[in-house]
Amino acid sequence: MNIDLFAITGLQSIDELYVLVEWPFVQGLMEYEWFRQECFLYSALHDQVYLDSAYFVPLTRLMAITRPG
């Protein structure tokens, strides 16, 4: 089964995808110069689970960090 993620979500490109990264893993990302401008603090709404110091991080940034070479 092929699923078109962009059609389902309405996103135009992979640049619009974010990953929720929790503490303590996000701590290492905070050292990058792009972190403050491009990442967003997770805020729980209503009955959502509260996560201390969790951030939405652009998927493309995570891929660039973990890509070998």
KARA-V753054 format. One record per residue. RES is the residue in three letters. SS is DSSP state (hx for helix, st for strand, lp for the rest). OMEGA is omega in radians with two decimals (999 if undefined). Layout:
BEGIN
res=[RES | RES]
ss=[SS | SS]
omega=[OMEGA | OMEGA]
END
This chain:
BEGIN
res=[MET | ASN | ILE | ASP | LEU | PHE | ALA | ILE | THR | GLY | LEU | GLN | SER | ILE | ASP | GLU | LEU | TYR | VAL | LEU | VAL | GLU | TRP | PRO | PHE | VAL | GLN | GLY | LEU | MET | GLU | TYR | GLU | TRP | PHE | ARG | GLN | GLU | CYS | PHE | LEU | TYR | SER | ALA | LEU | HIS | ASP | GLN | VAL | TYR | LEU | ASP | SER | ALA | TYR | PHE | VAL | PRO | LEU | THR | ARG | LEU | MET | ALA | ILE | THR | ARG | PRO | GLY]
ss=[lp | lp | lp | lp | hx | hx | hx | hx | hx | lp | lp | lp | lp | hx | hx | hx | lp | st | st | st | st | lp | lp | lp | hx | hx | hx | hx | hx | lp | lp | lp | lp | lp | hx | hx | hx | hx | lp | st | st | lp | lp | lp | lp | lp | lp | lp | lp | lp | lp | lp | lp | lp | st | st | st | st | hx | hx | hx | hx | hx | hx | hx | hx | lp | lp | lp]
omega=[3.08 | 3.12 | 3.10 | -3.09 | -3.11 | 3.11 | -3.12 | -3.04 | -3.08 | 3.13 | -3.14 | -3.12 | 3.12 | 3.13 | -3.12 | -3.12 | 3.12 | 3.11 | 3.09 | -3.11 | -3.08 | 3.03 | 0.15 | -3.06 | -3.11 | -3.10 | 3.13 | 3.14 | -3.11 | 3.14 | -3.14 | -3.09 | -3.11 | -2.99 | -3.06 | -3.11 | -2.97 | -3.09 | -3.07 | 3.12 | 3.09 | 3.08 | 3.14 | 3.10 | 3.07 | -3.05 | 3.14 | 3.12 | 3.08 | 3.09 | -3.12 | 3.07 | 3.03 | -3.09 | 2.95 | -3.06 | 3.11 | 3.14 | -3.13 | 3.09 | 3.12 | 3.12 | 3.14 | -3.13 | -3.04 | -3.14 | 3.13 | 3.09 | 999]
END
